[in-house]
Amino acid sequence: MSLQQFTGAEEEADRRVTTLELFFDLVFVFTLTQLTVLLAHDLAFATAGRVALIFVVLFWMYGAYAYLTNQVPPDRPARRLLLLLGMGGFLVCALAVPRAFGDAAAGTVFGLGYLLVVLVHSALYTRSHGRDVIWYAIPNSAAALAITAAGPAEGIAADGLWVLALVLQFVTPYISQYRPGRRDGRTPDDLRVQLGGIDPAHFVERHGLLLIVAFGESVIAIGIGIGDLPLTPGIFGGTFLALALAAALWWTYFVRDEHAAEAVFRRTAPPDRFRLAMNAFYYCFLPMLLGIAALAAGIKKVLGHLGEPLATAPTVALAGGVALFLAGETAFRAALKLAPLRFRAVTALLAVATVPVGLRHSGLAQLIALVVLVVAMLVVEHRSLPKAAHPESDSRAPDGDGSADGVPAAPSGRTGG
């Protein structure tokens, strides 16, 4: 398939995320909720490391499914049934998350659930890439088998098998682009064109919906964290501050960056889209989603101690969650060459600096400091933009050349926020 043919086919697609895909995302985000619960139960650095390890592994296959359904829509009964089976695999993984480390049976169940996720993905992937699926199926299956073998293993052996799984995942994209020559005579450039067959509107919307579901699940987790605490003005104040902080983080991505990301994808040639998708929506989304989980875990611990100095773990979780999200968002903008970057990078560092506020004063004081920081960042950033680049101008009143702040307006009719 030529570059021109492939580009034309992609531009005609421009479809929306289906309700089945959103259903899939709801099941996947349950794994993030489980990780939040695990982290809130034990805010130790060792637990945080394991949470990050589990999520990196799981998010790899979520990204694989998001890419898959972008090219293989679940519009037929057989595809829908397979996708539902993959959801079942993620549900098994989520249920095993709290004991994936330290419990041989749960660790093995997690690995087998993950293997099911991989096998279903491989079966569906043949519909768009045929025999090329082997270059994904083999390393992904090997990673799943390594995780399964880590279940009954202990100590360094178990950790080594998890690291092996990560290595296999990280080399897979390079194998797929630079694999040995084929009999059909396709060049690496031809392969990259095929891999870059991404519908921008669907791909960006899918990841945006994942992010908003993650925010929603975190808000629910915060509500559960209140438990049977008396509904005092202090609890209400802390809850509203937590919601304000989540809303401010929502604003940083959805008001401008989602729309701009779609526009960047549209103007990127297919051979470069696959790498751009990996950099922006996998590597950069990892800290953003982990930041949401850490923030939710911190808030659950803080709500019962709003008026008193915090222990180290919850105050680090609060500050670290905001810092992780903003660091990921800064990297996301850098990957897509969006500006400005400096305000978010500086605010991520300042968020870490709120740790002494929680330690010496109170959880309430730290929540206020974080809300003020992020809102101030948004205000300063908004005022630094040219008038045509303001969010209210992004999708309604582009410049004469159809662009805003150097980013072409997306023709799909979707709004940024």
Number of C-alpha atoms within 10 A of each C-alpha: 11 10 17 12 9 17 21 11 13 18 15 9 15 16 16 15 19 15 10 14 22 15 12 22 22 17 17 24 25 19 24 25 21 20 26 27 20 19 25 25 14 14 20 14 11 11 17 20 12 18 22 16 15 21 18 19 19 19 20 18 18 21 15 17 25 20 23 21 23 23 21 18 15 20 11 9 9 11 18 16 12 18 22 17 16 23 23 19 24 27 22 21 30 24 17 22 23 21 16 23 24 16 16 18 16 22 26 23 22 28 26 21 24 29 25 21 29 25 19 20 25 24 14 23 24 16 14 14 16 12 10 13 18 15 17 19 20 16 20 26 21 17 26 28 18 22 32 26 19 27 25 17 20 14 10 10 13 21 17 16 21 23 17 16 22 20 13 18 22 13 11 17 17 12 13 18 20 13 14 10 10 9 6 6 8 11 14 17 15 17 17 20 23 22 21 23 23 27 24 27 27 23 23 23 19 21 19 16 16 20 21 13 18 23 22 14 21 26 20 13 20 22 15 11 20 18 10 7 10 11 9 9 9 16 18 13 14 24 20 12 18 24 17 19 22 21 15 20 22 15 16 21 21 18 17 20 21 20 26 28 26 27 22 21 23 22 13 15 17 25 20 16 24 22 18 18 22 17 17 20 19 19 18 22 22 19 24 25 23 26 24 28 29 31 30 31 30 26 31 27 24 28 23 18 18 22 15 16 20 24 16 14 18 26 28 24 29 31 27 25 28 31 27 25 27 27 24 25 25 24 23 24 21 16 19 19 13 18 15 15 17 12 18 24 17 15 20 25 17 18 24 20 16 22 22 16 19 26 20 14 15 20 30 24 19 26 26 17 18 26 22 15 18 27 18 15 18 18 10 12 18 15 10 13 14 10 15 16 21 20 21 16 15 26 23 11 16 19 17 7 9 15 20 22 18 15 20 20 24 24 13 15 10 13 16 19 15
